Amino acid sequence: MDFLPFKIMKTEETNTYFTADWHLFHTNIIKYCKRPFEDSSKMNRTILDNMNSRITENDWLYFLGDMALVYDEKHLIYWLDGLRCRNICFIKGNHDKTASKICNRFFWYKDIAEIRVQDQPIVLCHYSMNTWNRSHRGSWHLYGHSHGTLPDNPNSMSMDVGVDTNNFYPYSFEDIKKRMSLKTFIPKDHHK
């Protein structure tokens, strides 16, 4: 497992965004997740337009898995070229075989990572976890994969950042900070 220590990754100079579970080109995801699109091309266009409406070229985008279900990387490169943001950090999901072929397009490409934004430690993973590094000390955990189907725990500093939970827009760090401030943090110390 490739793990990035909290102290290395800081992104205070620009805006920071989080997203997951685009499932570009995945026609069946429209039915599975009850997405309001006629076809995958309209879904793809909406997601790209929504990302570009908020994220600028110099911002940081943390993508937490399941970008596209397509077998030819040229199609994925075409869509990535249409994304304004150039600083993309990628956490692998279970539908990212094609993205793995073009991992050099991302700032980094990992299974799991720990970052720090505005001095807030955050653990990033495609999958939801009950505990994570420093969870008992207030670190956050952001994830995707579940498409908004997991109940939000008001006592856990974790959150699903997939597009199905935010009307197909990315979450800004400020959005997440506001949501976390509404929770009543009850530490779960796994040492006891």
Secondary structure as GFF3:
##gff-version 3
##sequence-region A 1 192
A	DSSP	beta_strand	16	19	.	.	.	ID=ss1
A	DSSP	alpha_helix	27	32	.	.	.	ID=ss2
A	DSSP	alpha_helix	40	54	.	.	.	ID=ss3
A	DSSP	beta_strand	60	63	.	.	.	ID=ss4
A	DSSP	alpha_helix	73	81	.	.	.	ID=ss5
A	DSSP	beta_strand	87	91	.	.	.	ID=ss6
A	DSSP	alpha_helix	97	101	.	.	.	ID=ss7
A	DSSP	three_ten_helix	103	105	.	.	.	ID=ss8
A	DSSP	beta_strand	108	110	.	.	.	ID=ss9
A	DSSP	beta_strand	112	117	.	.	.	ID=ss10
A	DSSP	beta_strand	120	125	.	.	.	ID=ss11
A	DSSP	three_ten_helix	135	137	.	.	.	ID=ss12
A	DSSP	beta_strand	140	143	.	.	.	ID=ss13
A	DSSP	beta_strand	158	160	.	.	.	ID=ss14
A	DSSP	three_ten_helix	163	165	.	.	.	ID=ss15
A	DSSP	beta_strand	171	172	.	.	.	ID=ss16
A	DSSP	alpha_helix	173	181	.	.	.	ID=ss17
###
